[in-house]
Amino acid sequence: MNTIDFFFVLGRPLSPLYSGLMSTRATLYKKNIFKRHTLPVPVISIGNLTMGGSGKTPVVLSLAQMLKQLNYRPAIISRGYGGKASKRSNTVSTGRKILLSQEEAGDEPYMLAKKLEGVPVITGKSRIHPCKHAIESYDANILLLDDGFQHLAINRDIDIVLFNATTLAGNSRVFPGGVLREPVSALERCHAFMLTGVTDGNRERADQFSLLLKKRFPEKPLFFSEISGYEVWAADGKENVGDFSDLGRTSGFCAIANPIRFKDSIEMSGIDLVQFSSFEDHKKYDQRLVDKLCKVAKEAGVQSLLTTEKDFVKIDHLERTLPLYVLKVKQKEDKEFAEYIFNTI
């Protein structure tokens, strides 16, 4: 039994208590005993029922780009987990200029700000404040709540819950006995599901899980986001590596919620992975750690380092003694997903 499984076993007696607290909280919001805010523009929430990574950031990115193509003016609203910025509303990016560092903004908001032009990214613990700021200061006419399923203080027009096609619902137990943030009954309040990271290797399990969701929630549409390919970029961002063999023997590393998914992506891309290191989600990198990664990799006869986009924004300023590359996973949602968003808003 590994450490995580052991923790879940110890936590099982407390799961009913936590589950009850989360259900009571949702009921208080539903009855408006806890205040809910309705905004003058459409709100789309992208969230999950499970702890850890479910592919929210790529979906938020894709949605923002889609909405721009439809001539909307989207803004992304995030809590800014791990970021040091502590104002009620913290503008990471105006859409034209990035105002906060990665340490101030948090990993995901900063990465989204780097990748999106013309889309403001704003953080705040109580998201009503950045929501209002996006509308009043940046003329946003549609808002994307990143990781918003449990943030019940804001009414939303579309509530999408994501499940990673590899991990699905884990052991289906509520924290601390499992990976669920709330009981499964919480899914009653969402509007649609999406299974992310679908590949040939997990498609059968994903299809079986989708059947279970459709049986229990037949009125809710379900979409898939498939991994459609991989790209590797040099750390300077100017070189797209066409032949992955140019990387030579590679050492991969990451500090994300689901490191196994990144490792699987490296192996599925055909890259020669000979070493892999993972750290806790949102870990802060420093020069000492990067020096150690390079030293261990060299001792193993490795020619290059490979990491995720999320990790890269945290180490770009640090020196490396080996070439660093970034693996970008390309994902493609069902075409029906865009139609659903357009018809609903």
C-alpha positions in Angstrom: 0.0 0.0 0.0 1.5 3.4 -1.0 1.4 6.5 1.1 -1.6 8.0 -0.7 -3.7 4.8 -0.3 -2.7 4.6 3.3 -3.8 8.2 3.9 -7.2 7.5 2.2 -7.7 4.4 4.4 -7.1 6.5 7.6 -9.4 9.2 6.3 -12.4 7.0 5.5 -14.1 7.5 8.9 -14.1 11.2 8.4 -15.4 11.1 4.8 -19.1 11.2 5.8 -18.5 14.2 8.0 -16.7 16.2 5.3 -19.3 15.1 2.7 -22.1 16.3 5.0 -20.4 19.6 5.5 -20.0 20.2 1.8 -23.7 19.2 1.2 -24.9 21.5 3.9 -22.8 24.3 2.4 -24.3 23.8 -1.0 -27.8 23.8 0.4 -27.2 27.1 2.2 -26.1 28.6 -1.1 -29.1 27.1 -2.9 -31.5 28.6 -0.4 -29.6 31.9 -0.6 -28.8 31.9 3.1 -25.3 32.3 1.8 -25.4 35.1 -0.7 -25.1 34.4 -4.4 -24.3 37.1 -6.9 -25.7 37.3 -10.4 -23.6 39.2 -12.8 -24.7 41.2 -15.9 -22.7 39.1 -18.3 -22.7 35.3 -19.0 -20.5 33.2 -16.7 -19.0 29.9 -17.6 -17.5 27.7 -14.8 -14.9 25.1 -15.6 -14.2 22.9 -12.6 -14.1 19.3 -11.3 -15.4 17.0 -8.6 -12.0 15.5 -7.9 -8.9 16.9 -6.3 -5.9 17.3 -8.4 -5.5 17.8 -12.2 -8.3 17.2 -14.6 -7.1 19.2 -17.5 -9.0 22.4 -16.6 -6.3 24.9 -17.8 -6.2 23.6 -21.4 -10.0 23.7 -21.6 -10.1 27.3 -20.2 -7.5 28.3 -22.8 -9.5 26.7 -25.6 -12.7 28.3 -24.4 -11.1 31.7 -24.3 -9.8 31.4 -27.8 -13.2 30.1 -29.0 -15.1 33.0 -27.5 -12.7 35.5 -29.0 -13.3 34.0 -32.4 -17.1 34.5 -31.7 -16.3 38.2 -31.1 -16.8 38.0 -27.3 -14.5 39.8 -24.9 -13.7 37.1 -22.4 -11.8 37.4 -19.1 -10.5 34.6 -17.0 -11.2 34.7 -13.3 -9.1 32.5 -10.9 -8.5 32.2 -7.2 -4.7 32.4 -8.0 -3.8 29.4 -5.8 -0.2 29.6 -4.6 0.2 33.2 -5.8 1.4 35.9 -3.3 -0.8 38.7 -4.6 -3.3 39.3 -1.9 -5.6 42.2 -3.0 -9.3 41.7 -3.4 -8.6 41.8 -7.2 -5.2 41.2 -8.8 -4.8 41.8 -12.5 -2.3 39.2 -13.8 -2.7 40.4 -17.4 -4.7 43.2 -19.0 -4.8 41.2 -22.2 -2.1 43.4 -23.6 0.5 43.4 -20.8 1.4 41.0 -18.0 1.5 42.9 -14.7 2.4 40.2 -12.1 5.1 37.6 -11.9 4.5 33.9 -11.7 5.1 34.0 -7.9 2.6 36.8 -7.5 0.0 35.4 -9.8 0.1 31.6 -9.2 1.1 28.9 -11.7 -2.0 28.5 -13.8 -3.1 32.2 -14.1 0.4 33.2 -15.1 0.6 30.5 -17.8 -2.8 31.5 -19.2 -1.7 35.1 -19.2 1.5 34.2 -21.2 -0.5 32.2 -23.7 -3.5 34.4 -24.3 -3.4 37.8 -26.0 -6.4 40.1 -25.6 -7.8 38.2 -22.6 -7.5 39.7 -19.2 -6.6 37.3 -16.4 -7.6 38.4 -12.9 -7.3 36.6 -9.5 -8.9 37.0 -6.1 -9.9 34.7 -3.2 -13.5 36.0 -3.3 -14.1 35.9 -7.0 -16.9 38.4 -7.1 -14.3 41.2 -6.9 -12.2 40.2 -9.9 -15.4 39.4 -11.8 -16.7 43.0 -11.2 -13.2 44.4 -12.0 -13.1 42.5 -15.3 -16.5 43.9 -16.4 -15.9 47.5 -15.2 -12.2 48.0 -16.1 -11.7 45.7 -19.1 -15.2 45.7 -20.6 -15.4 41.9 -20.5 -18.8 40.6 -21.7 -18.3 37.0 -20.7 -16.4 35.5 -17.8 -14.6 32.1 -17.4 -14.3 30.8 -13.8 -11.2 28.7 -13.6 -11.8 25.9 -11.1 -15.2 27.3 -10.2 -17.4 24.3 -9.5 -17.1 24.6 -5.7 -17.2 28.5 -5.8 -21.0 28.8 -5.3 -21.1 32.5 -4.5 -21.5 33.4 -8.2 -24.3 32.2 -10.4 -23.3 30.8 -13.7 -24.9 30.2 -17.0 -22.9 27.1 -17.9 -21.3 24.8 -15.3 -18.9 22.3 -16.8 -17.4 19.5 -14.7 -14.3 17.8 -16.0 -13.0 14.3 -15.3 -9.6 13.1 -16.4 -10.0 10.0 -18.6 -7.1 8.2 -16.8 -8.0 8.8 -13.2 -11.8 9.4 -13.6 -13.3 9.6 -10.1 -10.5 7.7 -8.3 -11.9 5.5 -5.5 -15.2 7.5 -5.6 -14.8 8.4 -1.9 -15.1 11.9 -0.6 -12.0 13.5 1.0 -10.2 12.6 3.2 -11.0 9.0 2.4 -10.7 9.6 -1.3 -10.2 12.2 -4.0 -13.7 13.7 -4.3 -14.2 17.3 -3.1 -17.9 16.7 -2.7 -20.4 13.8 -2.9 -21.4 12.6 -6.3 -24.8 14.1 -5.8 -23.2 17.5 -6.2 -23.1 16.8 -9.9 -26.8 17.5 -10.0 -26.1 21.2 -10.1 -23.7 21.2 -13.1 -24.9 21.5 -16.7 -22.4 19.4 -18.7 -19.5 17.0 -18.4 -16.2 16.6 -20.2 -13.7 13.8 -20.1 -10.3 15.2 -20.8 -7.0 13.6 -21.9 -8.7 10.8 -23.9 -6.2 8.5 -25.7 -6.3 5.1 -27.3 -5.0 3.6 -24.1 -7.8 4.9 -21.8 -10.7 5.2 -24.3 -12.4 2.0 -23.1 -12.5 3.1 -19.5 -13.5 6.6 -20.5 -16.4 5.2 -22.6 -17.5 3.0 -19.7 -17.4 5.9 -17.3 -19.3 8.1 -19.7 -22.1 5.5 -19.8 -22.3 5.6 -16.0 -22.6 9.4 -16.1 -25.2 9.3 -18.8 -27.3 6.7 -16.9 -27.3 8.8 -13.7 -27.6 12.2 -15.4 -29.3 11.6 -18.7 -30.2 15.2 -19.2 -26.7 16.5 -19.1 -24.6 16.6 -22.3 -21.2 14.9 -22.2 -18.1 15.8 -24.3 -14.7 14.4 -24.9 -11.3 16.2 -25.2 -8.9 14.0 -27.0 -5.1 14.2 -27.1 -4.4 14.9 -30.7 -0.6 15.1 -30.7 2.5 16.5 -29.1 4.9 19.4 -29.7 8.3 20.0 -28.2 9.7 23.5 -28.0 13.1 24.7 -26.9 13.2 26.7 -23.8 13.7 30.0 -25.7 10.3 29.4 -27.4 11.7 30.0 -30.8 12.3 26.4 -31.9 9.7 23.8 -32.5 11.5 20.5 -32.5 10.3 18.5 -35.5 12.3 15.3 -34.8 11.9 14.3 -31.1 15.0 12.1 -31.5 17.0 15.4 -31.5 16.5 15.5 -27.8 18.5 12.4 -27.3 18.2 10.6 -23.9 15.9 12.8 -21.8 15.2 13.4 -18.2 11.6 14.5 -17.5 10.4 16.3 -14.4 7.3 18.1 -13.2 5.4 19.5 -10.1 1.8 19.0 -11.1 -1.2 17.2 -9.6 -1.0 14.2 -11.9 2.7 13.5 -12.8 1.9 10.1 -14.2 -0.2 11.7 -16.9 2.9 13.8 -18.0 5.1 10.7 -17.9 2.7 8.8 -20.0 2.5 11.6 -22.5 6.3 11.6 -22.8 6.4 7.9 -23.5 3.4 8.0 -25.9 5.2 10.8 -27.9 8.1 8.5 -28.6 10.7 10.6 -26.7 13.6 8.5 -25.2 12.8 9.0 -21.5 15.4 7.4 -19.3 14.7 9.3 -16.0 11.7 10.9 -14.4 11.3 13.1 -11.3 8.1 14.4 -9.8 7.4 16.9 -7.0 4.4 18.0 -5.1 1.9 20.2 -7.0 2.8 23.9 -7.1 6.3 23.3 -5.7 8.6 26.3 -5.9 11.8 25.7 -7.9 15.0 27.3 -7.0 18.5 27.3 -8.4 19.7 24.6 -6.0 16.9 22.2 -7.2 17.6 22.8 -10.9 21.3 22.3 -10.3 20.5 19.0 -8.7 18.2 17.9 -11.6 21.0 18.7 -14.1 23.6 16.9 -12.0 21.6 13.7 -11.6 20.6 13.8 -15.3 24.2 14.1 -16.4 25.3 11.2 -14.1 22.6 9.1 -15.9 24.0 10.0 -19.3 21.1 12.2 -20.2 21.4 14.8 -23.0 18.4 17.0 -22.2 15.7 18.0 -19.7 12.0 18.0 -20.5 9.2 19.5 -18.5 5.6 20.8 -18.7 4.4 24.3 -19.7 3.2 24.9 -16.2 6.6 24.0 -14.7 8.5 26.0 -17.3 7.1 29.3 -16.3 8.5 28.7 -12.8 12.1 27.9 -13.9 12.6 30.0 -17.1 14.7 32.5 -15.1 17.0 29.8 -13.6 20.2 28.7 -15.1 20.6 25.2 -16.6 23.6 23.2 -17.6 21.6 21.0 -19.9 19.3 22.0 -22.8 15.7 22.4 -21.6 12.6 21.5 -23.6 8.9 21.9 -23.0 6.3 19.3 -24.0 3.1 20.7 -25.2 0.1 18.4 -25.3 -2.4 19.2 -28.1 -6.0 18.5 -27.2 -9.1 18.7 -29.3 -12.7 19.0 -28.0 -15.7 17.5 -29.7 -17.0 19.9 -32.4 -20.4 19.6 -30.6 -18.8 21.3 -27.6 -18.4 24.6 -29.4 -22.0 24.3 -30.7 -23.2 23.7 -27.2 -21.4 26.8 -25.8 -22.6 29.0 -28.7 -26.3 27.8 -28.4 -26.3 28.1 -24.6 -24.9 31.6 -24.1 
